[in-house]
Amino acid sequence: MCESIVEKNSEINVNSDTAHSEKPKRNAAIEICRIVCIVMVVFNHTFNQFYHAPGTAGIFARYVNLLNVCAVGTFFIITGFYLFQGHFNYKQRLKKLLFEILLPALCVLIVLLTYKTVRGCVQGKGAFFDSLRTEFFALGKNLLSWKFSGEYGYLWFILAYTEMIVFYPVYYLLCKDEKISNAARRLLMVFCFMRILLEDFTRIAHLDFPIRTFSLIGAYQLFLLLGFELKLLYDKGKLSKRFCLKSGLVLYFFGVILAALYILLEKHVFHGFTENWYHLNCHTSILSAAGLFLVFLGIEVKGSRFVYLLGRSVFYVYLVQTPIHIILKDLQLNANLFPHIGLLSFIVIALLCILVSFAIGTAIVAVRRIAKS
């Protein structure tokens, strides 16, 4: 989610577009796509808490959430659409990665770590420093294994984006509209897609063996390169608005329906439910993510200062929305609302999280602008 999730003026985050001194003309439709995607992320993180809830609540959460799970993939596509404009400046990208991605993420980690420590003390799990030490070592294990888990799990995106920037010189060579670069890039995309299909086959067949490949071959890399491919076609006038809108809708809903069919297959054949089809590294998410991006690429809208302000805040919204979810869960808000309004409680919690997250995100953007001025 980073070129599409951080401030619009930086090219290594989710809202940044390019690395050279001239700012590219903003595409209002893609700005709105960013905003819609972060809303989908919040709904995703609301519904996925209830996959295993009994009765209608669990069924509702499982199938409705298939509409949301592709959102981060679309963020990566937006990154590929914008990232390779301008001149090569690896040092500048690393600097922006450090100060505009990793540093804000570290601040949120500290806040979340402190909250979990205090929560542990209140719940009688030990004194403050004992609880802090426990949480600190758990977080350290996550970082050393290069994989966040549990309540830190949503920060996997930060690690994936960091890998992208580390390998940026390789991507820069591949993402040129030249004969050799085009051939090499498309061959890499084929390898990425083949890996994903192989992983999906192991899921469908319930085979249990790890698939290990070089870091350049995977779902996130495919999204990035796909974004650049769409940028080439768009700049050459080969993607009409009408074609983008129609094909995007078809791809998006085909991916959602296909994932739903796989879930039904697992239920009736294997008599169980897994979360296999709720991740980005499966072909259904790739179809939906590409489709969602094309839908917005096919929409003609006029931007406004309010839209661009929300667009700039998207990365901060992503960082704070899960801690807010954790607090709402600890307050047992859904447990109190569900008996009274049923499934609408999911919507209420998601909307509350969205409002609070955007309020914090836009406040951070406003403070940064004031500080710079």
C-alpha positions in Angstrom: 0.0 0.0 0.0 2.8 2.7 0.1 3.1 4.8 -3.1 -0.6 4.8 -2.6 -0.7 5.1 1.1 1.6 8.0 2.2 1.9 11.7 1.3 1.2 12.7 -2.2 4.5 14.5 -2.6 6.7 11.5 -1.9 7.2 8.7 -4.4 7.9 5.9 -2.0 4.6 6.0 -0.2 1.1 5.3 -1.2 0.1 8.8 -1.9 3.3 9.8 -3.6 3.6 9.9 -7.3 7.1 10.6 -8.6 10.7 11.2 -7.7 11.6 14.1 -9.8 11.4 17.8 -9.0 8.3 18.4 -11.1 5.1 17.1 -9.5 3.0 15.2 -12.0 -0.6 16.2 -12.6 -2.8 14.5 -10.1 -5.4 12.1 -11.4 -8.5 12.7 -9.2 -10.0 9.3 -10.0 -6.9 7.6 -8.7 -7.0 9.8 -5.6 -10.5 8.6 -5.0 -9.4 5.1 -5.6 -6.9 5.4 -2.8 -9.5 6.7 -0.5 -12.0 3.9 -1.4 -9.2 1.3 -0.9 -8.4 2.5 2.6 -12.1 2.4 3.5 -12.1 -1.2 2.1 -9.1 -2.0 4.3 -10.9 -0.8 7.4 -14.0 -2.9 6.5 -11.7 -5.9 5.9 -10.1 -5.5 9.3 -13.6 -5.2 10.9 -15.1 -8.2 9.2 -12.1 -10.6 9.5 -12.6 -10.5 13.3 -15.8 -12.5 12.9 -15.0 -15.2 10.3 -15.5 -17.9 12.9 -18.5 -16.3 14.6 -21.5 -18.7 14.9 -24.5 -18.5 12.7 -25.4 -15.7 10.2 -22.7 -13.3 11.6 -19.8 -15.6 10.5 -21.4 -16.3 7.1 -22.0 -12.6 6.5 -18.4 -11.6 7.5 -16.8 -14.3 5.3 -18.6 -13.6 2.0 -19.1 -9.9 2.2 -15.4 -9.4 3.1 -14.4 -10.9 -0.3 -15.4 -7.5 -1.7 -12.6 -5.8 0.4 -9.6 -8.2 0.4 -8.1 -6.9 -2.8 -7.7 -3.3 -1.7 -4.0 -3.5 -0.7 -3.2 -5.1 -4.0 -4.7 -2.1 -5.7 -2.4 0.1 -3.6 0.6 -1.8 -5.0 -0.7 -1.4 -8.6 -1.0 2.4 -8.0 2.6 2.3 -6.8 3.7 0.7 -10.0 1.6 3.1 -12.0 3.6 6.1 -10.5 6.9 4.9 -9.1 9.0 4.8 -12.2 8.5 8.3 -13.5 11.5 10.7 -13.4 15.2 10.1 -13.0 16.8 7.3 -11.0 17.6 8.5 -7.4 18.1 5.5 -5.1 19.5 7.6 -2.2 16.4 9.8 -2.3 14.1 6.8 -2.3 15.8 5.3 0.7 15.7 8.6 2.5 12.0 8.9 1.9 11.5 5.3 2.9 13.2 6.0 6.2 11.5 9.3 7.1 8.1 8.9 5.5 7.4 5.2 5.9 9.5 3.6 8.6 9.6 6.4 11.1 5.8 6.9 11.2 5.4 3.2 11.4 7.9 3.1 14.3 5.9 5.8 16.2 2.7 3.7 15.8 4.6 0.6 17.0 5.7 2.4 20.1 2.1 3.6 20.8 0.7 0.1 20.2 3.4 -1.5 22.3 2.7 1.0 25.2 -1.1 0.4 25.0 -0.6 -3.4 25.0 1.7 -3.1 28.0 -0.8 -1.0 30.0 -3.6 -3.4 29.0 -1.6 -6.3 30.3 -1.1 -4.5 33.6 -4.8 -3.7 33.9 -5.7 -7.4 33.1 -3.3 -8.5 35.9 -0.7 -10.1 33.7 2.2 -8.6 35.6 3.8 -5.3 36.6 4.4 -2.6 34.0 8.0 -3.3 33.2 7.4 -7.1 33.2 4.6 -6.6 30.7 6.7 -4.2 28.7 9.5 -6.7 28.5 7.2 -9.4 27.4 5.7 -7.3 24.6 9.1 -5.9 23.6 10.6 -9.4 23.1 7.5 -10.5 21.2 7.8 -7.6 18.9 11.6 -8.2 18.5 10.9 -11.8 17.4 8.5 -10.4 14.8 11.2 -8.0 13.4 14.0 -10.6 13.4 11.8 -13.1 11.5 10.8 -10.3 9.1 7.2 -11.1 9.7 4.6 -9.3 11.8 2.0 -11.4 13.5 -0.9 -11.1 15.9 -2.0 -7.5 16.6 1.0 -6.2 14.7 0.2 -8.3 11.7 -1.3 -5.5 9.6 2.2 -3.9 9.4 3.3 -6.7 7.0 2.7 -4.1 4.3 5.6 -2.0 5.6 8.0 -4.9 5.3 6.7 -5.7 1.8 7.2 -2.1 0.7 10.6 -1.9 2.2 11.6 -4.9 0.1 10.3 -3.1 -3.0 12.4 -0.1 -2.3 15.5 -2.2 -1.6 15.1 -3.9 -5.0 14.2 -0.6 -6.7 17.3 -0.5 -8.9 16.3 -3.9 -10.4 12.8 -2.7 -11.0 14.0 0.5 -12.5 16.0 -1.4 -15.1 13.0 -3.6 -15.9 10.4 -0.8 -16.0 11.6 0.9 -19.2 9.7 1.0 -22.4 12.5 -0.8 -24.3 12.6 -4.1 -26.1 14.9 -6.0 -23.7 13.4 -4.4 -20.6 9.8 -5.2 -21.8 10.7 -8.8 -22.5 12.5 -9.3 -19.1 9.7 -7.6 -17.2 7.0 -9.6 -18.7 8.9 -12.9 -18.2 9.3 -12.0 -14.5 5.5 -11.3 -14.4 4.9 -14.8 -15.8 7.1 -16.4 -13.2 5.3 -14.4 -10.4 1.9 -15.5 -11.7 3.1 -19.2 -12.0 4.3 -19.1 -8.4 0.9 -17.8 -7.3 -1.0 -20.4 -9.3 1.2 -23.2 -7.8 0.5 -21.9 -4.3 -3.2 -21.7 -5.0 -3.1 -25.3 -6.2 -1.6 -26.4 -2.9 -4.4 -24.6 -1.1 -7.2 -26.2 -3.2 -5.7 -29.7 -2.9 -4.9 -29.1 0.8 -1.2 -30.0 0.2 1.2 -28.8 2.9 4.6 -28.0 1.6 6.4 -24.6 1.4 7.1 -22.9 -1.8 10.3 -20.8 -1.6 11.5 -18.5 -4.4 13.7 -15.5 -4.7 12.2 -12.3 -3.2 11.7 -10.8 -6.7 9.1 -13.4 -7.5 5.8 -13.0 -5.7 2.4 -11.4 -5.5 3.5 -7.9 -4.5 6.1 -7.8 -7.3 3.4 -8.8 -9.8 1.1 -6.0 -8.6 4.0 -3.5 -9.0 4.9 -4.6 -12.5 1.3 -4.8 -13.5 0.8 -1.2 -12.5 3.7 -0.1 -14.7 2.3 -2.2 -17.6 -1.1 -0.4 -17.3 0.7 2.9 -17.1 2.4 2.2 -20.5 -0.9 1.3 -22.1 -2.6 4.3 -20.6 0.0 6.7 -21.8 -0.1 5.3 -25.3 -3.9 5.7 -25.4 -4.6 2.0 -25.6 -6.9 2.0 -22.6 -10.1 3.9 -23.3 -12.2 5.1 -20.4 -15.1 2.9 -21.5 -12.9 -0.2 -21.8 -11.3 0.4 -18.4 -14.7 0.7 -16.7 -16.3 -2.4 -18.3 -13.3 -4.7 -18.1 -12.5 -3.5 -14.5 -16.0 -4.4 -13.3 -15.8 -7.8 -15.0 -12.4 -8.6 -13.5 -13.3 -7.3 -10.0 -16.5 -9.3 -9.6 -15.1 -12.3 -11.4 -12.3 -12.5 -8.8 -14.8 -12.1 -5.9 -17.2 -14.7 -7.2 -14.4 -17.1 -7.9 -13.1 -16.8 -4.4 -16.6 -17.4 -3.0 -16.9 -20.6 -5.1 -13.5 -21.8 -3.7 -14.8 -21.2 -0.2 -18.0 -23.1 -0.9 -15.9 -25.9 -2.4 -13.8 -26.2 0.7 -16.9 -26.2 2.9 -18.6 -29.1 1.0 -15.6 -31.1 0.0 -13.3 -30.7 2.9 -16.0 -29.8 5.5 -14.2 -26.8 6.8 -13.3 -23.1 6.4 -9.9 -21.6 5.9 -8.8 -18.1 5.2 -6.8 -19.1 2.1 -8.8 -16.8 -0.3 -8.6 -13.7 1.9 -4.9 -12.9 1.1 -3.3 -11.0 -1.8 -1.1 -13.9 -2.9 -3.9 -15.8 -4.8 -5.1 -15.4 -8.3 -8.6 -14.2 -7.2 -7.2 -11.2 -5.4 -5.0 -10.4 -8.4 -8.1 -10.3 -10.7 -10.1 -8.2 -8.2 -7.3 -5.7 -7.5 -6.6 -5.2 -11.2 -10.3 -4.8 -11.9 -10.8 -2.3 -9.1 -7.9 -0.1 -10.4 -9.2 -0.2 -13.9 -12.7 0.8 -12.7 -11.3 4.1 -11.3 -9.0 4.6 -14.3 -12.1 4.5 -16.4 -13.9 7.2 -14.4 -13.7 10.9 -15.3 -14.0 13.1 -12.2 -12.8 16.5 -11.1 -10.7 16.7 -8.0 -11.1 19.0 -5.1 -8.9 20.2 -2.2 -10.9 18.0 0.1 -10.3 14.9 -2.0 -6.5 15.6 -2.2 -6.4 16.2 1.6 -8.0 12.8 2.2 -5.7 11.3 -0.3 -2.6 12.6 1.5 -3.9 11.2 4.8 -4.4 7.6 3.5 -1.0 6.2 4.8 -1.6 7.6 8.3 -5.2 6.2 8.2 -3.7 2.8 7.5 -1.2 3.0 10.4 -3.8 4.1 13.0 -6.9 2.1 12.0 -5.8 -1.2 13.5 -4.9 0.2 16.9 -8.3 1.9 16.9 -9.8 -1.5 16.1 -8.0 -3.0 19.0 -9.3 -0.4 21.4 -12.8 -0.8 20.2 -12.5 -4.5 20.6 -11.2 -4.2 24.1 -14.2 -1.9 24.9 -16.4 -4.8 23.7 -18.3 -2.4 21.5 -19.5 -5.1 19.1 -20.6 -7.4 21.9 -22.7 -4.6 23.3 -24.2 -3.5 19.9 -24.8 -6.9 18.2 -27.7 -8.0 20.5 -29.5 -4.7 19.6 -28.8 -4.1 15.9 -27.4 -7.4 14.7 -25.2 -7.4 11.6 -25.4 -3.6 11.4 -23.0 -3.5 14.3 -20.2 -4.5 11.9 -21.0 -1.5 9.7 -21.2 0.8 12.7 -17.8 -0.3 14.1 -16.2 0.1 10.6 -17.6 3.5 10.1 -16.6 4.7 13.5 -13.0 3.4 12.9 -13.0 5.2 9.5 -14.1 8.5 10.9 -11.6 8.4 13.8 -8.7 7.2 11.5 -9.4 9.9 8.9 -9.6 12.6 11.6 -6.2 11.5 13.0 -4.7 11.1 9.5 -5.9 14.5 8.2 -4.7 16.2 11.4 -1.2 14.7 10.9 -1.2 16.0 7.3 -2.3 19.5 8.5 0.4 19.6 11.2 3.1 18.6 8.7 2.0 21.3 6.2 2.0 23.9 9.0 5.5 22.7 10.1 6.8 22.9 6.5 5.4 26.4 6.0 
